[in-house]
């Protein structure tokens, strides 16, 4: 079957790969209907995530139709339309039972690399390197879904494929807003107006935040945040973000700051060149520009949450500000199993709309083009979406 694959740093290919089969009674085989790019995929493309191999199939946000089920699958039948969470989680270990699904003890069959990086392994993720399990990704006609009764969710009849697609990764935003403890009346600032940032902003609003401010530099993404999410926006290339947020909050700063940018953050100042050089020389693995700004901008006693993907170590981290301002600093990969049912329900009531994120829909043959457009933000690309069936 045809698939979009990682061929090397900044090299995407389209090639034939073997079709997947049932390997465990709890598996299902999904005929992929739609599969989206994600900002975290760009870290793979740039070579910042370890343990990628030439020929690895990319993609971890997807939906489709069940083509085959293992004997132990009880919740799904052939022909069902489902959306699949990005992380593979067993549902039985201590972490899954606590609702901390991305920390699953059993979702990553090869935990050695992540144990070396972080002290303990976390769950696996489709199409996201052999450090995260080596699971084949979703930019293909078919994909094997392990732990199918836990990770696949039936799409309500009234929800379109294109809207349901983003329920696969919208839980990242929900994870940030919920675990940051957004409360009614809060002021929330979100760094990054991509898909994850927009969903973090929308989740914050639905949790009762009084004001939500999204920070970015791309006009089309800021416009989406205003039009489809209902957030206020700041262009960080045109505004002193920290000063503006203080002015908007009576001098205090936001109650919650959510960083949805990650390890390749940009900034207009000299610190960007500093971070870029340090990263390219591998003196640090990640650029923490947005995290630093969020820490300085957050009110005393507030919460900073990192949603953007980080791999290793950073330089010039303002730990003194975290301690002396009494900040709560948290982070997580998404606990999607916990939030997808609510997101699908809200999608069915038009409380969450996501079709606007799919600015460019194309075939698998256009995989290299789609990733180039997504990386370079060509033609206002917010997300490239692949339709494996053509």
N, C-alpha and C positions, 0 to 999 in steps of 0.2 A: 504494500500500500504506500501511497505518497505521504510524505511528512516534511515539516519544516524543522531543520536541524542546526545545531551549533557545529560549525566546522573549525573554528579557531577564533582568536581575538578579533573582533569586528568583522567576522565572516559568517554569514548565514547561508545555508544551502537548502535545496529541495531535493529529496532523494527517496528511493524506494527502501522501505524497511519491512521486516516481517510483521504480519498481522498478529495481534496478541491473542492469547487463549486463556481459558479458565485454568488457573494453577492451584486454587484453593476453593473449597466449597463455599466460602463467604465472598467470593469475587462476583462481579458482573462485568460484562463487556458492553461498552457504550458506543453506539454510533454517534460520533460527535456532530452536533448540529452547528454550533458556533463556538469559537475559541478566541479569546482576547489576549492581546499583549498586556504586559503590566510594567510599570516603571521599574520594579525590581529585576525584570528580565534584562534591563540595560546594564546592570552590574555584571550579569553573566557575559553579555556581549563584550563589555570592556575588559574582561579578564580579571575582575576583582573578587570573584567568588571561586574558591579552590575546587579541584576535583571534577572539572568538566572534561569530557572526552569527545573527540571528533565523532560526529554521528549521533550524539544525544538528541532526542526529540524534545523540543521546547514546548512551553505552554502549561499554565496551571489554573486558568480561569475558563470554565467551559460548562456547556449543557448539551443535552442531546436525547437520544431515544435508546432505551434498553434493547440490546440485540441478543443477549444471552445471559442467563443467571446460573450461579452455582447452586448445588443442592441445598445448602444451608441458608440461602437468602430467603427471607420471609416477607419483606416489605415491598418488593418490586417484582414486576412481571415483564416479560418481553412486550415491547410496544409502549411502555410507560415513558412519559416525558419527564426528565429529571434534571436538576442542577446539582453539581458536585462541588463540595468544599475543596479548597486548594490543598489542605493538609490531610495526610493519611493517619488516622487515629483509631485505636482498637476498640474503644468504648468500655474496656474491662479493667484497665490498670487504675492505680490510685489517682493519677492525674486526670484521666478522663472522667472518673467518678466525681471529681471535684469541679468539673466544668472547665478544666484547664487543658483543653483538647490539643493545642499545638505542642504541649509538653509531654505527649504520650510516650510511655516507655517502650512501646512496641511498634510504633509507626515508622521507625528508621531501622531497616535491617542491617545497616553497616554503620554503627554509631561512633567508630573510632575517631574519625576526623573531628566531629563536633565535640566529642569529649576532650580532645586535645586543645581545641580552640576555646571552649567555654567552661571546661570543668565537668560538665554533664551534657549528655545528648538530649536533643528534643525530638519531636515527631518528624516524619518525612513530608516532603512536598513534591508534587508532580513536576517533572521537567526542570528540577532545580539542583542539579549536580549530584554527584555520588556522595558528597558530604551530607546531603539531605535525603539519602535513601536510594538514589539511582533509579527512581521510578520514571518510566517513559512519560513524556508530556502529552498535551492535548492537541497540539497542532498536527493532527493526523486524522484519518478517516475513522479509526477505532482506537479505543484506549481501555486498558484493564483497570478496573476500580476495585481495590481491595477493601475489606471491611465495608461492604456495600450498604448494609443495613444502617450503619452509622453515618456514612459520608455522602450518600445520595438522597436527595429530597424531591418529592413529587412537586411539579410545577402546577399551580392552580390553573384551571381552564381559562380564566380571564386574563392571565398574564402572558404577554407575547414572549417569543423566544428571545428577542433582543433585550427586553427588560429583564427577563429571568437570568440571562447570561451573567449580568453583573451582580446577582445575588451570590455568585461564587466567591467574589472577593470583597463585596460591600461589607461583610462582617469585620474586615480589618478596621474600617472606620468605626463601626459599632464597638469593637473591642477597645479602641482608644477612648471613646467618649464614656463608655460604661465603667471601665476600670480606672479612668482618671477621676471618677466620682462626680461627673457633671450633675449639678443640682438646679432646681428651678430658681431663676433669678440670677444665675451666674453669667459672667462675661467670659466667653471662650474665644481664644485666638488660635487659628490653624495655619501653620506654615505649609504651603503647597496647595495648589488648586487643581491638581490632577484628580483622577478618579478616587483615590484613597482620601485625599484631603476634602473633596466635595462630600463624600459619604460620612466622614468624621464630622463635618459641619452640619450635615442634615440630621445625623443621629443626635448631636448636641441640641439642636433645635427641638427635636421630638422629645427629648428628655427634659425640656423646660428652660433651656438657657434663655436669658433675656436678650442678649446680643451675641452674635457670632460674627467674627471678623476673619476673613480668609486673606492670606498674604501670598503674593506671587508676582511675576513680572510679565506674564503673557496676557495680552488683552483678551484674547478669545476665551481663555480659561477663567479669567476674572469675570468676564461677562456671563459665562455659564454659572459660576457660583452665585452671581446676583439673580440671574433669570430663573434657574431651575432649582436652586437650593434656597434662595431667599436671604443669603448672607450679605453682610457688608464686606467691602474689599479694600485692600491697600496694595499699591504697586511699590515694591521695596526699592526699585530703581529711581522712583520719583519722590519717595517719602522717607523720613527718619522714622522707622517703624516703632522703635521703643518710645520715642517722644509722642507719636500719634496715639499709641495705645494708652499711654499715661493720660493724655488729654481726654480720651474717650471714656476713661474710668475714674475721673476725679482725682487723678494723681497716683492712684494705687497700682494700676496694672491689672491684667486679666486674672481671673480666678483660676482658670485652667488654660494651659498652653499645650497644644498638640502639634508635634513635629511630624509631618507627613512627607518628608523630602528624602532623607536617607544619606547614604555614604558618598554621593557625588554632588553634594550641595554646592550651589553657586552663590556668590555675593558680588556686589559692585566694588568693594573696597580692596585694599592691599592684602587683607588676610586671605582672600581667595587665591592669589598667586602663591602665598606662603603655603597654604594647605595643598594646593595642586602640586607644587614641587615636592613637598614631603611625601605625598601619596605616590607620585610617580617613582620616587626613589625608594619606595617601600619602607620609609622611616615611620610612616603611619599607614594604616590600611584604609582609613575612612576620613572624609572631610566633614567635620562637625559644625559647619558654619551656622546652620539653622538652629541646631540644638543650643549652641552658645547664646544666640540671640533670644531664644525662648526663655532660657534661664535668667538672663538679665532683665527681660521684659516682664516676667511673671511677678505678680504681687507677692509680698512677704506672706509666708504661710500657704502659698498656693501649690498647685500641682503641675508638673511638667511630664508629658507622656511622649515617648518616642515610638512612632509607628513606622517611620522609614526604616528600611533594612540597613543594618550595620553588621560588619563581619568580624572586626577584630578590635584594634586599638586606635585611639585618637590622641592628638597633641593639644596642648593648651586648653584642657578641659577645666571650666571654672568651678571646681569642687568647693572652693571657698564660698562662692555665692550660694551654692546649694545648701551648705551647712549653716552659714550665718543668716540667710534669709528664711531658714526653717522650711525649705521646699520639700515636697514629696516628689521624688523622681522615680518614674516607672517606665516600663516598656514591655512589649509583647509582640510575638507573631499572632495572627488572628485565631481566636477560638470560635471558628465559624460554625461548628456544629451547634453551638449554643444560641446563635443569633439568626441563622438562616430562616427558621420557621417564622419568626416575627417579621423579618424583612420581606419574605414572600407574602405574608398577610397584608403588610402595609403597601406593598406593590399592587396587590389586588384592589386596594382602596384608593389608589393613586396618591398615597401619602409619600411614596418614594418612587421617583421616575429616574430612569438611567439611560434611556435610549439615546439621549443627546451625547453621551460619552463616546458612542460608536461613530466617530466622524468619518471613518473610512472602512468600508466592508469590502473584502476581496477574497479571491480564491487562494488555496495553498500555493499555487504556482507563483503568486505575487509575494510570497513570504519575505524574500530579501528586500523587496521594495517596501513592504509594509513596515519592517523593522527600521529601515533607513528613514522613512517618513516619520515614524514615531520618535526615533532618537533625535532627529534634527528638527522636529516640530514643523516639518514641511506642510504647506497648505493648511495650516491650523490643525494638524493632527493631534487629537487628544488621546485616542486609542485606535489602533488598527485591529480589526476583527476579521478572522478568517472563517470562511464557510467551506469546510472540507468537501461537502457534496457538490460544490461548484456554484 
